[in-house]
Amino acid sequence: MSSETYVCPECTTPVERDYRVKYLVRTCDECGTNGRFLNESLTDVVEGIPEEQRPDDWADTPLDERVRYALEEGLIDWADLDP
């Protein structure tokens, strides 16, 4: 199996792992944040949300919280998040 890239929710530092899941919880080696590192394919889905549907603080919101918001608001659903 090829490796998958996961992205820190705060600083977007990537890490590689040899398994495929939607997210993994770890501490970032770069910024020290302990959080849900999203599979890189999910970041593409979330960033594909049109700007007019994003809240004003979108750019300052951690990636994992953007996913939560998008799910709660019906902008994406779990089927969109299959890594």
PDB file of N, CA, C and O in Angstrom:
ATOM      1  N   MET A   1       0.846  -1.181   0.000  1.00  0.00           N
ATOM      2  CA  MET A   1       0.000   0.000   0.000  1.00  0.00           C
ATOM      3  C   MET A   1       0.886   1.237   0.000  1.00  0.00           C
ATOM      4  O   MET A   1       1.929   1.266   0.654  1.00  0.00           O
ATOM      5  N   SER A   2       0.473   2.234  -0.722  1.00  0.00           N
ATOM      6  CA  SER A   2       1.224   3.484  -0.731  1.00  0.00           C
ATOM      7  C   SER A   2       0.873   4.303   0.510  1.00  0.00           C
ATOM      8  O   SER A   2      -0.146   4.059   1.156  1.00  0.00           O
ATOM      9  N   SER A   3       1.698   5.247   0.828  1.00  0.00           N
ATOM     10  CA  SER A   3       1.452   6.055   2.007  1.00  0.00           C
ATOM     11  C   SER A   3       0.412   7.129   1.705  1.00  0.00           C
ATOM     12  O   SER A   3       0.198   7.508   0.554  1.00  0.00           O
ATOM     13  N   GLU A   4      -0.219   7.603   2.756  1.00  0.00           N
ATOM     14  CA  GLU A   4      -1.230   8.662   2.684  1.00  0.00           C
ATOM     15  C   GLU A   4      -0.688   9.881   3.416  1.00  0.00           C
ATOM     16  O   GLU A   4       0.099   9.759   4.355  1.00  0.00           O
ATOM     17  N   THR A   5      -1.115  11.046   2.977  1.00  0.00           N
ATOM     18  CA  THR A   5      -0.706  12.293   3.611  1.00  0.00           C
ATOM     19  C   THR A   5      -1.834  12.800   4.492  1.00  0.00           C
ATOM     20  O   THR A   5      -2.996  12.820   4.086  1.00  0.00           O
ATOM     21  N   TYR A   6      -1.474  13.210   5.709  1.00  0.00           N
ATOM     22  CA  TYR A   6      -2.404  13.789   6.673  1.00  0.00           C
ATOM     23  C   TYR A   6      -1.885  15.171   7.031  1.00  0.00           C
ATOM     24  O   TYR A   6      -0.676  15.386   7.107  1.00  0.00           O
ATOM     25  N   VAL A   7      -2.809  16.117   7.254  1.00  0.00           N
ATOM     26  CA  VAL A   7      -2.444  17.518   7.410  1.00  0.00           C
ATOM     27  C   VAL A   7      -2.825  18.021   8.801  1.00  0.00           C
ATOM     28  O   VAL A   7      -3.945  17.803   9.264  1.00  0.00           O
ATOM     29  N   CYS A   8      -1.883  18.693   9.461  1.00  0.00           N
ATOM     30  CA  CYS A   8      -2.136  19.291  10.774  1.00  0.00           C
ATOM     31  C   CYS A   8      -3.288  20.293  10.666  1.00  0.00           C
ATOM     32  O   CYS A   8      -3.316  21.097   9.735  1.00  0.00           O
ATOM     33  N   PRO A   9      -4.235  20.254  11.605  1.00  0.00           N
ATOM     34  CA  PRO A   9      -5.368  21.175  11.533  1.00  0.00           C
ATOM     35  C   PRO A   9      -4.985  22.634  11.776  1.00  0.00           C
ATOM     36  O   PRO A   9      -5.721  23.536  11.375  1.00  0.00           O
ATOM     37  N   GLU A  10      -3.864  22.876  12.416  1.00  0.00           N
ATOM     38  CA  GLU A  10      -3.456  24.249  12.736  1.00  0.00           C
ATOM     39  C   GLU A  10      -2.463  24.830  11.732  1.00  0.00           C
ATOM     40  O   GLU A  10      -2.700  25.897  11.167  1.00  0.00           O
ATOM     41  N   CYS A  11      -1.366  24.135  11.513  1.00  0.00           N
ATOM     42  CA  CYS A  11      -0.290  24.715  10.690  1.00  0.00           C
ATOM     43  C   CYS A  11      -0.176  24.075   9.309  1.00  0.00           C
ATOM     44  O   CYS A  11       0.655  24.491   8.502  1.00  0.00           O
ATOM     45  N   THR A  12      -0.993  23.079   9.035  1.00  0.00           N
ATOM     46  CA  THR A  12      -1.048  22.328   7.773  1.00  0.00           C
ATOM     47  C   THR A  12       0.242  21.578   7.430  1.00  0.00           C
ATOM     48  O   THR A  12       0.472  21.250   6.266  1.00  0.00           O
ATOM     49  N   THR A  13       1.080  21.306   8.425  1.00  0.00           N
ATOM     50  CA  THR A  13       2.260  20.477   8.193  1.00  0.00           C
ATOM     51  C   THR A  13       1.797  19.070   7.828  1.00  0.00           C
ATOM     52  O   THR A  13       0.966  18.497   8.532  1.00  0.00           O
ATOM     53  N   PRO A  14       2.317  18.508   6.748  1.00  0.00           N
ATOM     54  CA  PRO A  14       1.912  17.154   6.351  1.00  0.00           C
ATOM     55  C   PRO A  14       2.744  16.080   7.038  1.00  0.00           C
ATOM     56  O   PRO A  14       3.916  16.288   7.351  1.00  0.00           O
ATOM     57  N   VAL A  15       2.115  14.925   7.268  1.00  0.00           N
ATOM     58  CA  VAL A  15       2.818  13.727   7.733  1.00  0.00           C
ATOM     59  C   VAL A  15       2.351  12.560   6.865  1.00  0.00           C
ATOM     60  O   VAL A  15       1.219  12.549   6.382  1.00  0.00           O
ATOM     61  N   GLU A  16       3.210  11.603   6.678  1.00  0.00           N
ATOM     62  CA  GLU A  16       2.893  10.424   5.869  1.00  0.00           C
ATOM     63  C   GLU A  16       2.652   9.230   6.792  1.00  0.00           C
ATOM     64  O   GLU A  16       3.350   9.053   7.791  1.00  0.00           O
ATOM     65  N   ARG A  17       1.660   8.417   6.444  1.00  0.00           N
ATOM     66  CA  ARG A  17       1.384   7.180   7.162  1.00  0.00           C
ATOM     67  C   ARG A  17       1.038   6.103   6.148  1.00  0.00           C
ATOM     68  O   ARG A  17       0.573   6.407   5.049  1.00  0.00           O
ATOM     69  N   ASP A  18       1.258   4.863   6.506  1.00  0.00           N
ATOM     70  CA  ASP A  18       1.033   3.747   5.597  1.00  0.00           C
ATOM     71  C   ASP A  18      -0.358   3.134   5.737  1.00  0.00           C
ATOM     72  O   ASP A  18      -0.520   1.934   5.518  1.00  0.00           O
ATOM     73  N   TYR A  19      -1.338   3.909   6.087  1.00  0.00           N
ATOM     74  CA  TYR A  19      -2.718   3.440   6.154  1.00  0.00           C
ATOM     75  C   TYR A  19      -3.639   4.565   5.723  1.00  0.00           C
ATOM     76  O   TYR A  19      -3.240   5.728   5.665  1.00  0.00           O
ATOM     77  N   ARG A  20      -4.882   4.200   5.419  1.00  0.00           N
ATOM     78  CA  ARG A  20      -5.836   5.178   4.873  1.00  0.00           C
ATOM     79  C   ARG A  20      -7.061   5.255   5.786  1.00  0.00           C
ATOM     80  O   ARG A  20      -7.866   4.326   5.851  1.00  0.00           O
ATOM     81  N   VAL A  21      -7.181   6.372   6.480  1.00  0.00           N
ATOM     82  CA  VAL A  21      -8.341   6.681   7.312  1.00  0.00           C
ATOM     83  C   VAL A  21      -8.713   8.142   7.055  1.00  0.00           C
ATOM     84  O   VAL A  21      -7.962   8.868   6.404  1.00  0.00           O
ATOM     85  N   LYS A  22      -9.871   8.574   7.567  1.00  0.00           N
ATOM     86  CA  LYS A  22     -10.307   9.956   7.347  1.00  0.00           C
ATOM     87  C   LYS A  22      -9.425  10.942   8.101  1.00  0.00           C
ATOM     88  O   LYS A  22      -9.081  12.007   7.588  1.00  0.00           O
ATOM     89  N   TYR A  23      -9.070  10.577   9.306  1.00  0.00           N
ATOM     90  CA  TYR A  23      -8.194  11.437  10.104  1.00  0.00           C
ATOM     91  C   TYR A  23      -7.495  10.600  11.149  1.00  0.00           C
ATOM     92  O   TYR A  23      -7.900   9.474  11.439  1.00  0.00           O
ATOM     93  N   LEU A  24      -6.449  11.159  11.707  1.00  0.00           N
ATOM     94  CA  LEU A  24      -5.772  10.524  12.827  1.00  0.00           C
ATOM     95  C   LEU A  24      -5.476  11.605  13.860  1.00  0.00           C
ATOM     96  O   LEU A  24      -5.295  12.777  13.529  1.00  0.00           O
ATOM     97  N   VAL A  25      -5.432  11.181  15.109  1.00  0.00           N
ATOM     98  CA  VAL A  25      -5.166  12.107  16.200  1.00  0.00           C
ATOM     99  C   VAL A  25      -3.708  11.934  16.595  1.00  0.00           C
ATOM    100  O   VAL A  25      -3.243  10.833  16.891  1.00  0.00           O
ATOM    101  N   ARG A  26      -3.006  13.059  16.589  1.00  0.00           N
ATOM    102  CA  ARG A  26      -1.579  13.027  16.954  1.00  0.00           C
ATOM    103  C   ARG A  26      -1.155  14.437  17.330  1.00  0.00           C
ATOM    104  O   ARG A  26      -1.904  15.397  17.148  1.00  0.00           O
ATOM    105  N   THR A  27       0.051  14.545  17.853  1.00  0.00           N
ATOM    106  CA  THR A  27       0.641  15.842  18.159  1.00  0.00           C
ATOM    107  C   THR A  27       1.561  16.223  17.015  1.00  0.00           C
ATOM    108  O   THR A  27       2.379  15.420  16.565  1.00  0.00           O
ATOM    109  N   CYS A  28       1.422  17.449  16.551  1.00  0.00           N
ATOM    110  CA  CYS A  28       2.222  17.935  15.436  1.00  0.00           C
ATOM    111  C   CYS A  28       3.661  18.167  15.886  1.00  0.00           C
ATOM    112  O   CYS A  28       3.908  18.811  16.906  1.00  0.00           O
ATOM    113  N   ASP A  29       4.592  17.643  15.124  1.00  0.00           N
ATOM    114  CA  ASP A  29       6.004  17.846  15.415  1.00  0.00           C
ATOM    115  C   ASP A  29       6.426  19.293  15.197  1.00  0.00           C
ATOM    116  O   ASP A  29       7.401  19.758  15.786  1.00  0.00           O
ATOM    117  N   GLU A  30       5.691  19.999  14.353  1.00  0.00           N
ATOM    118  CA  GLU A  30       6.056  21.373  13.988  1.00  0.00           C
ATOM    119  C   GLU A  30       5.504  22.404  14.976  1.00  0.00           C
ATOM    120  O   GLU A  30       6.257  23.224  15.501  1.00  0.00           O
ATOM    121  N   CYS A  31       4.175  22.366  15.232  1.00  0.00           N
ATOM    122  CA  CYS A  31       3.560  23.424  16.056  1.00  0.00           C
ATOM    123  C   CYS A  31       3.132  22.966  17.443  1.00  0.00           C
ATOM    124  O   CYS A  31       2.769  23.793  18.280  1.00  0.00           O
ATOM    125  N   GLY A  32       3.169  21.651  17.700  1.00  0.00           N
ATOM    126  CA  GLY A  32       2.831  21.135  19.021  1.00  0.00           C
ATOM    127  C   GLY A  32       1.345  20.936  19.269  1.00  0.00           C
ATOM    128  O   GLY A  32       0.958  20.514  20.359  1.00  0.00           O
ATOM    129  N   THR A  33       0.502  21.228  18.283  1.00  0.00           N
ATOM    130  CA  THR A  33      -0.937  21.038  18.426  1.00  0.00           C
ATOM    131  C   THR A  33      -1.267  19.560  18.462  1.00  0.00           C
ATOM    132  O   THR A  33      -0.754  18.779  17.661  1.00  0.00           O
ATOM    133  N   ASN A  34      -2.134  19.179  19.401  1.00  0.00           N
ATOM    134  CA  ASN A  34      -2.650  17.821  19.427  1.00  0.00           C
ATOM    135  C   ASN A  34      -4.038  17.899  18.819  1.00  0.00           C
ATOM    136  O   ASN A  34      -4.927  18.545  19.373  1.00  0.00           O
ATOM    137  N   GLY A  35      -4.228  17.242  17.680  1.00  0.00           N
ATOM    138  CA  GLY A  35      -5.519  17.349  17.023  1.00  0.00           C
ATOM    139  C   GLY A  35      -5.725  16.308  15.958  1.00  0.00           C
ATOM    140  O   GLY A  35      -4.940  15.373  15.805  1.00  0.00           O
ATOM    141  N   ARG A  36      -6.812  16.495  15.217  1.00  0.00           N
ATOM    142  CA  ARG A  36      -7.200  15.572  14.155  1.00  0.00           C
ATOM    143  C   ARG A  36      -6.516  15.978  12.857  1.00  0.00           C
ATOM    144  O   ARG A  36      -6.892  16.970  12.232  1.00  0.00           O
ATOM    145  N   PHE A  37      -5.529  15.221  12.462  1.00  0.00           N
ATOM    146  CA  PHE A  37      -4.853  15.437  11.183  1.00  0.00           C
ATOM    147  C   PHE A  37      -5.746  14.841  10.112  1.00  0.00           C
ATOM    148  O   PHE A  37      -6.032  13.644  10.138  1.00  0.00           O
ATOM    149  N   LEU A  38      -6.188  15.657   9.174  1.00  0.00           N
ATOM    150  CA  LEU A  38      -7.103  15.203   8.130  1.00  0.00           C
ATOM    151  C   LEU A  38      -6.352  14.565   6.971  1.00  0.00           C
ATOM    152  O   LEU A  38      -5.272  15.010   6.583  1.00  0.00           O
ATOM    153  N   ASN A  39      -6.953  13.512   6.430  1.00  0.00           N
ATOM    154  CA  ASN A  39      -6.432  12.944   5.197  1.00  0.00           C
ATOM    155  C   ASN A  39      -6.448  14.068   4.166  1.00  0.00           C
ATOM    156  O   ASN A  39      -7.427  14.808   4.065  1.00  0.00           O
ATOM    157  N   GLU A  40      -5.379  14.192   3.412  1.00  0.00           N
ATOM    158  CA  GLU A  40      -5.242  15.292   2.460  1.00  0.00           C
ATOM    159  C   GLU A  40      -6.415  15.374   1.482  1.00  0.00           C
ATOM    160  O   GLU A  40      -6.774  16.467   1.045  1.00  0.00           O
ATOM    161  N   SER A  41      -7.007  14.248   1.138  1.00  0.00           N
ATOM    162  CA  SER A  41      -8.154  14.270   0.230  1.00  0.00           C
ATOM    163  C   SER A  41      -9.337  15.020   0.845  1.00  0.00           C
ATOM    164  O   SER A  41     -10.139  15.608   0.120  1.00  0.00           O
ATOM    165  N   LEU A  42      -9.452  15.003   2.175  1.00  0.00           N
ATOM    166  CA  LEU A  42     -10.539  15.722   2.838  1.00  0.00           C
ATOM    167  C   LEU A  42     -10.318  17.228   2.807  1.00  0.00           C
ATOM    168  O   LEU A  42     -11.270  18.003   2.718  1.00  0.00           O
ATOM    169  N   THR A  43      -9.080  17.626   2.880  1.00  0.00           N
ATOM    170  CA  THR A  43      -8.814  19.068   2.822  1.00  0.00           C
ATOM    171  C   THR A  43      -9.238  19.619   1.465  1.00  0.00           C
ATOM    172  O   THR A  43      -9.699  20.757   1.376  1.00  0.00           O
ATOM    173  N   ASP A  44      -9.087  18.823   0.410  1.00  0.00           N
ATOM    174  CA  ASP A  44      -9.524  19.261  -0.918  1.00  0.00           C
ATOM    175  C   ASP A  44     -11.034  19.450  -0.962  1.00  0.00           C
ATOM    176  O   ASP A  44     -11.521  20.409  -1.561  1.00  0.00           O
ATOM    177  N   VAL A  45     -11.784  18.538  -0.330  1.00  0.00           N
ATOM    178  CA  VAL A  45     -13.247  18.647  -0.292  1.00  0.00           C
ATOM    179  C   VAL A  45     -13.656  19.914   0.456  1.00  0.00           C
ATOM    180  O   VAL A  45     -14.507  20.671  -0.011  1.00  0.00           O
ATOM    181  N   VAL A  46     -13.052  20.136   1.606  1.00  0.00           N
ATOM    182  CA  VAL A  46     -13.411  21.294   2.434  1.00  0.00           C
ATOM    183  C   VAL A  46     -13.025  22.600   1.748  1.00  0.00           C
ATOM    184  O   VAL A  46     -13.779  23.572   1.789  1.00  0.00           O
ATOM    185  N   GLU A  47     -11.868  22.623   1.127  1.00  0.00           N
ATOM    186  CA  GLU A  47     -11.445  23.845   0.442  1.00  0.00           C
ATOM    187  C   GLU A  47     -12.249  24.097  -0.833  1.00  0.00           C
ATOM    188  O   GLU A  47     -12.208  25.194  -1.388  1.00  0.00           O
ATOM    189  N   GLY A  48     -12.975  23.084  -1.293  1.00  0.00           N
ATOM    190  CA  GLY A  48     -13.822  23.249  -2.464  1.00  0.00           C
ATOM    191  C   GLY A  48     -15.152  23.921  -2.171  1.00  0.00           C
ATOM    192  O   GLY A  48     -15.927  24.190  -3.088  1.00  0.00           O
ATOM    193  N   ILE A  49     -15.422  24.195  -0.904  1.00  0.00           N
ATOM    194  CA  ILE A  49     -16.670  24.880  -0.540  1.00  0.00           C
ATOM    195  C   ILE A  49     -16.588  26.322  -1.040  1.00  0.00           C
ATOM    196  O   ILE A  49     -15.609  27.018  -0.767  1.00  0.00           O
ATOM    197  N   PRO A  50     -17.604  26.771  -1.764  1.00  0.00           N
ATOM    198  CA  PRO A  50     -17.580  28.136  -2.314  1.00  0.00           C
ATOM    199  C   PRO A  50     -17.426  29.204  -1.224  1.00  0.00           C
ATOM    200  O   PRO A  50     -17.965  29.067  -0.125  1.00  0.00           O
ATOM    201  N   GLU A  51     -16.701  30.242  -1.539  1.00  0.00           N
ATOM    202  CA  GLU A  51     -16.420  31.305  -0.563  1.00  0.00           C
ATOM    203  C   GLU A  51     -17.680  31.922   0.029  1.00  0.00           C
ATOM    204  O   GLU A  51     -17.702  32.277   1.208  1.00  0.00           O
ATOM    205  N   GLU A  52     -18.714  32.049  -0.768  1.00  0.00           N
ATOM    206  CA  GLU A  52     -19.940  32.681  -0.263  1.00  0.00           C
ATOM    207  C   GLU A  52     -20.653  31.824   0.781  1.00  0.00           C
ATOM    208  O   GLU A  52     -21.535  32.322   1.481  1.00  0.00           O
ATOM    209  N   GLN A  53     -20.290  30.544   0.899  1.00  0.00           N
ATOM    210  CA  GLN A  53     -20.881  29.663   1.901  1.00  0.00           C
ATOM    211  C   GLN A  53     -20.001  29.516   3.140  1.00  0.00           C
ATOM    212  O   GLN A  53     -20.382  28.840   4.096  1.00  0.00           O
ATOM    213  N   ARG A  54     -18.850  30.131   3.127  1.00  0.00           N
ATOM    214  CA  ARG A  54     -17.920  30.039   4.249  1.00  0.00           C
ATOM    215  C   ARG A  54     -18.186  31.170   5.250  1.00  0.00           C
ATOM    216  O   ARG A  54     -18.555  32.274   4.849  1.00  0.00           O
ATOM    217  N   PRO A  55     -18.002  30.901   6.549  1.00  0.00           N
ATOM    218  CA  PRO A  55     -18.119  31.980   7.531  1.00  0.00           C
ATOM    219  C   PRO A  55     -16.934  32.942   7.408  1.00  0.00           C
ATOM    220  O   PRO A  55     -15.916  32.616   6.797  1.00  0.00           O
ATOM    221  N   ASP A  56     -17.082  34.110   7.989  1.00  0.00           N
ATOM    222  CA  ASP A  56     -16.044  35.146   7.888  1.00  0.00           C
ATOM    223  C   ASP A  56     -14.693  34.706   8.440  1.00  0.00           C
ATOM    224  O   ASP A  56     -13.655  35.131   7.932  1.00  0.00           O
ATOM    225  N   ASP A  57     -14.688  33.872   9.460  1.00  0.00           N
ATOM    226  CA  ASP A  57     -13.430  33.455  10.092  1.00  0.00           C
ATOM    227  C   ASP A  57     -12.865  32.158   9.510  1.00  0.00           C
ATOM    228  O   ASP A  57     -12.032  31.511  10.144  1.00  0.00           O
ATOM    229  N   TRP A  58     -13.300  31.779   8.332  1.00  0.00           N
ATOM    230  CA  TRP A  58     -12.900  30.515   7.700  1.00  0.00           C
ATOM    231  C   TRP A  58     -11.383  30.330   7.661  1.00  0.00           C
ATOM    232  O   TRP A  58     -10.875  29.272   8.032  1.00  0.00           O
ATOM    233  N   ALA A  59     -10.675  31.337   7.220  1.00  0.00           N
ATOM    234  CA  ALA A  59      -9.219  31.235   7.072  1.00  0.00           C
ATOM    235  C   ALA A  59      -8.514  31.034   8.415  1.00  0.00           C
ATOM    236  O   ALA A  59      -7.429  30.453   8.461  1.00  0.00           O
ATOM    237  N   ASP A  60      -9.113  31.504   9.496  1.00  0.00           N
ATOM    238  CA  ASP A  60      -8.512  31.382  10.830  1.00  0.00           C
ATOM    239  C   ASP A  60      -8.977  30.137  11.576  1.00  0.00           C
ATOM    240  O   ASP A  60      -8.501  29.866  12.679  1.00  0.00           O
ATOM    241  N   THR A  61      -9.890  29.385  10.996  1.00  0.00           N
ATOM    242  CA  THR A  61     -10.454  28.209  11.644  1.00  0.00           C
ATOM    243  C   THR A  61      -9.608  26.974  11.310  1.00  0.00           C
ATOM    244  O   THR A  61      -9.278  26.754  10.145  1.00  0.00           O
ATOM    245  N   PRO A  62      -9.254  26.167  12.321  1.00  0.00           N
ATOM    246  CA  PRO A  62      -8.488  24.947  12.047  1.00  0.00           C
ATOM    247  C   PRO A  62      -9.228  24.038  11.058  1.00  0.00           C
ATOM    248  O   PRO A  62     -10.458  24.037  11.007  1.00  0.00           O
ATOM    249  N   LEU A  63      -8.481  23.282  10.290  1.00  0.00           N
ATOM    250  CA  LEU A  63      -9.074  22.425   9.262  1.00  0.00           C
ATOM    251  C   LEU A  63     -10.123  21.468   9.816  1.00  0.00           C
ATOM    252  O   LEU A  63     -11.171  21.282   9.197  1.00  0.00           O
ATOM    253  N   ASP A  64      -9.862  20.858  10.968  1.00  0.00           N
ATOM    254  CA  ASP A  64     -10.829  19.902  11.506  1.00  0.00           C
ATOM    255  C   ASP A  64     -12.136  20.588  11.894  1.00  0.00           C
ATOM    256  O   ASP A  64     -13.203  19.983  11.792  1.00  0.00           O
ATOM    257  N   GLU A  65     -12.066  21.837  12.334  1.00  0.00           N
ATOM    258  CA  GLU A  65     -13.273  22.586  12.667  1.00  0.00           C
ATOM    259  C   GLU A  65     -14.021  23.024  11.397  1.00  0.00           C
ATOM    260  O   GLU A  65     -15.244  23.158  11.414  1.00  0.00           O
ATOM    261  N   ARG A  66     -13.296  23.243  10.312  1.00  0.00           N
ATOM    262  CA  ARG A  66     -13.947  23.544   9.027  1.00  0.00           C
ATOM    263  C   ARG A  66     -14.785  22.355   8.578  1.00  0.00           C
ATOM    264  O   ARG A  66     -15.898  22.526   8.081  1.00  0.00           O
ATOM    265  N   VAL A  67     -14.248  21.153   8.755  1.00  0.00           N
ATOM    266  CA  VAL A  67     -15.008  19.949   8.405  1.00  0.00           C
ATOM    267  C   VAL A  67     -16.266  19.866   9.257  1.00  0.00           C
ATOM    268  O   VAL A  67     -17.356  19.630   8.737  1.00  0.00           O
ATOM    269  N   ARG A  68     -16.121  20.058  10.558  1.00  0.00           N
ATOM    270  CA  ARG A  68     -17.281  19.995  11.458  1.00  0.00           C
ATOM    271  C   ARG A  68     -18.335  21.004  11.028  1.00  0.00           C
ATOM    272  O   ARG A  68     -19.513  20.657  10.935  1.00  0.00           O
ATOM    273  N   TYR A  69     -17.940  22.240  10.766  1.00  0.00           N
ATOM    274  CA  TYR A  69     -18.864  23.279  10.334  1.00  0.00           C
ATOM    275  C   TYR A  69     -19.562  22.880   9.035  1.00  0.00           C
ATOM    276  O   TYR A  69     -20.782  22.991   8.920  1.00  0.00           O
ATOM    277  N   ALA A  70     -18.788  22.419   8.068  1.00  0.00           N
ATOM    278  CA  ALA A  70     -19.350  22.059   6.764  1.00  0.00           C
ATOM    279  C   ALA A  70     -20.367  20.919   6.900  1.00  0.00           C
ATOM    280  O   ALA A  70     -21.396  20.927   6.224  1.00  0.00           O
ATOM    281  N   LEU A  71     -20.088  19.948   7.763  1.00  0.00           N
ATOM    282  CA  LEU A  71     -21.033  18.864   7.999  1.00  0.00           C
ATOM    283  C   LEU A  71     -22.301  19.383   8.680  1.00  0.00           C
ATOM    284  O   LEU A  71     -23.410  19.048   8.262  1.00  0.00           O
ATOM    285  N   GLU A  72     -22.146  20.189   9.714  1.00  0.00           N
ATOM    286  CA  GLU A  72     -23.297  20.720  10.447  1.00  0.00           C
ATOM    287  C   GLU A  72     -24.190  21.589   9.569  1.00  0.00           C
ATOM    288  O   GLU A  72     -25.412  21.577   9.717  1.00  0.00           O
ATOM    289  N   GLU A  73     -23.589  22.333   8.666  1.00  0.00           N
ATOM    290  CA  GLU A  73     -24.346  23.245   7.800  1.00  0.00           C
ATOM    291  C   GLU A  73     -24.863  22.560   6.533  1.00  0.00           C
ATOM    292  O   GLU A  73     -25.555  23.185   5.729  1.00  0.00           O
ATOM    293  N   GLY A  74     -24.531  21.281   6.354  1.00  0.00           N
ATOM    294  CA  GLY A  74     -25.003  20.550   5.183  1.00  0.00           C
ATOM    295  C   GLY A  74     -24.275  20.908   3.897  1.00  0.00           C
ATOM    296  O   GLY A  74     -24.768  20.640   2.801  1.00  0.00           O
ATOM    297  N   LEU A  75     -23.097  21.515   4.033  1.00  0.00           N
ATOM    298  CA  LEU A  75     -22.321  21.883   2.853  1.00  0.00           C
ATOM    299  C   LEU A  75     -21.625  20.671   2.244  1.00  0.00           C
ATOM    300  O   LEU A  75     -21.335  20.639   1.048  1.00  0.00           O
ATOM    301  N   ILE A  76     -21.364  19.680   3.086  1.00  0.00           N
ATOM    302  CA  ILE A  76     -20.810  18.395   2.664  1.00  0.00           C
ATOM    303  C   ILE A  76     -21.502  17.327   3.501  1.00  0.00           C
ATOM    304  O   ILE A  76     -22.143  17.639   4.504  1.00  0.00           O
ATOM    305  N   ASP A  77     -21.375  16.080   3.095  1.00  0.00           N
ATOM    306  CA  ASP A  77     -21.857  14.998   3.945  1.00  0.00           C
ATOM    307  C   ASP A  77     -20.769  13.931   4.039  1.00  0.00           C
ATOM    308  O   ASP A  77     -19.737  14.017   3.373  1.00  0.00           O
ATOM    309  N   TRP A  78     -21.018  12.923   4.878  1.00  0.00           N
ATOM    310  CA  TRP A  78     -19.978  11.926   5.128  1.00  0.00           C
ATOM    311  C   TRP A  78     -19.539  11.229   3.852  1.00  0.00           C
ATOM    312  O   TRP A  78     -18.377  10.837   3.742  1.00  0.00           O
ATOM    313  N   ALA A  79     -20.433  11.064   2.885  1.00  0.00           N
ATOM    314  CA  ALA A  79     -20.069  10.414   1.623  1.00  0.00           C
ATOM    315  C   ALA A  79     -18.983  11.216   0.892  1.00  0.00           C
ATOM    316  O   ALA A  79     -18.157  10.645   0.179  1.00  0.00           O
ATOM    317  N   ASP A  80     -18.989  12.536   1.072  1.00  0.00           N
ATOM    318  CA  ASP A  80     -17.975  13.389   0.447  1.00  0.00           C
ATOM    319  C   ASP A  80     -16.605  13.183   1.068  1.00  0.00           C
ATOM    320  O   ASP A  80     -15.590  13.548   0.475  1.00  0.00           O
ATOM    321  N   LEU A  81     -16.574  12.604   2.249  1.00  0.00           N
ATOM    322  CA  LEU A  81     -15.342  12.522   3.020  1.00  0.00           C
ATOM    323  C   LEU A  81     -14.667  11.159   2.975  1.00  0.00           C
ATOM    324  O   LEU A  81     -13.830  10.859   3.826  1.00  0.00           O
ATOM    325  N   ASP A  82     -15.011  10.339   2.006  1.00  0.00           N
ATOM    326  CA  ASP A  82     -14.345   9.047   1.880  1.00  0.00           C
ATOM    327  C   ASP A  82     -12.931   9.264   1.367  1.00  0.00           C
ATOM    328  O   ASP A  82     -12.728   9.732   0.247  1.00  0.00           O
ATOM    329  N   PRO A  83     -11.948   8.916   2.205  1.00  0.00           N
ATOM    330  CA  PRO A  83     -10.565   9.133   1.760  1.00  0.00           C
ATOM    331  C   PRO A  83     -10.166   8.184   0.652  1.00  0.00           C
ATOM    332  O   PRO A  83      -9.035   8.240   0.170  1.00  0.00           O
TER     333      PRO A  83
END
